[in-house]
Amino acid sequence: MKILDACCGSRMFWYDKQEEHTTYMDVRKYYEELPSGHVIDVDPDVQADFRSIPFDDETFDLVVFDPPHLIHAGDRSWLAKKYGKLDKERWPDDLKKGFDECNRVLKANGTLIFKWNEDQIKFRDVIKAIGQRPIFGDQRSKTRWSVFLKGDKDDSQRKNS
């Protein structure tokens, strides 16, 4: 089993932050101890941008894609340091490129887990931007976990097939 966490950040949702099957990737490498006692520690195995993943096609069985979800945060704010930040204008294209890259490195029968918090950008707008619909996931909470199959058809193609 080979797993890629394409935007690992500080690995907050991982029970085992050194899970042996997983390659942790992030565009950032950052460490800061905050006055509150909290620590921001972004220390990926591979430092790379999710829009250009440096692995061969069909390398991973499972890809976790938890991209930054903020567009309104100061560049030096605690939130931006902890979660990263998307460009206000380019976010739809950047997420589409990232989703396509995650699918590229995913094996033919692989699974993509997508995590999104819709505090600043609605989940339906993200789904529209990436052009695919999840097969299942949380449909009600503000933070959504959704499952996609590699190359699964979007809703309009499903209805016509």
N, C-alpha and C positions, 0 to 999 in steps of 0.2 A: 504494500500500500504506500503510495506516494501522495502527499498532500502539500498544497501551496496555500499559504495565507498571503494574499497579494497586497494587503495593506495592514500589516500586523500591528502598527502603532506600538503601544506598550503591552500588547497581548492580554488585554483586560478580560476577555471572555474565556480564555483558556484556563482549564483547571490545572493542567501541567504546562507551564510556560516553556518547557524544553521538550515537548512531545516529540518522540524519536522519529516518527514518520513524516514530520512536517518541516518544510522549508519556510522560514519567516522572511518576508520581503517588505520593504517600505522605502519610499523615496527619501525619507528623513532618517537621520541619526542624531539623537538629541537626548541630553540628560540635564535635569535641573531639580534641585531640592527646593521646594517652596517653603515660605515662612510658616505655612500651616502645618508643615510636617509631611505633606504629600510629596511624592517623587514622580516626576515624569521621566520615564526611561524607555526611549525608543531605540532599540538595539537590534536591528534585523540581521539575519544571516547574510542576506543579499540586499544591497542598497540599489534600488532601481525603481523606475516610474511604472505604475500599473498600465500606462498607455503603450509601453514598449517593454514587455516582459522578456528578460534575457534567457529564455529556455526554448528548447526545440518544441515543435508541434507534438501534441499528444504525449506529453511527459508525465502528467499527473492524473491520478484516479479521482481526486477530489480537489476542488478549488474553493476557497473561502474568499469572498469579495466583500469587504467592509470598508468602502471608500469614505473619505471625508464627506460629511453631510452639511457642513456649514458654508454659507456664502456671506453671512453677515457676522463677522467677528474681526476685531482688530488683529493686525498681523502679529503683534506681540502679546495678545491676550492669553490668559490661561487656557481658554477653550481652543484657540488656534494651536497653541503649543501641544496640547494633549491630543486633539483629534485631527489636526491638519485643517486645510481650508481649500475649497474649490473656487475657481474664478467665477465671478457673478455672471459674466457673459458667455463663457465657453463651457460651463458645466454640462449641458446636454451632450455636446460633442465629446468632451473628455470622458464622461461616463460610458458613452457608446463605444469609444475606442477601448476603454478598459474592459468592458464586458466582452467585446470581441476578442481581445487578447486573452482573457481568462478562458474563453471557449477554445481558442487556438491551442493553448497548452494543455487542455483537458483531453484525456483519452476518449475514444469513440463512444464508449458506454459510460462516460464519467458523469459526475454530478457536481453542479455548481450551487453553493450555498451563498445567498446574497443577504446582507444585513443592511438595513436602512432606517434612519431616524428621520421622520418627516416634520420635524420642528420648523425647518426653514424652506424645504422643497417637498411638495406633496409626492407621495409614493406613486400615484397615478401618472404624474408628470415624468418621473424617472422611468417608469415602465414604457411610457410613450417614447422617450428618448432612446432607450436601448432596443426597442422593437421586438421584445419577446415577453411572453407572459409566463409566470411561474406555474408549476404543476400543483404545488400546494404551499401553504405558509400561513402565518398569522395575518388575518384580514382586519383586525380591529385596533390593535395597540399602536402607539406612536412609534415604537421601535419594532420593525418588522423583520422577521427571518423568513426567507422564501427559498424554495428549491426549484432549480431549473435543470433540465436535461440538455446535454450538448446538442445544439442544432435543432432544438424543438421548434416547431412552427409557431408563429404568432397566432393570435385569435382569429384574424380574418382568414388565414390559410387553413386553420382547423375547420372552420365552418364550410369551406369550399372543397374539402377533401373527403 
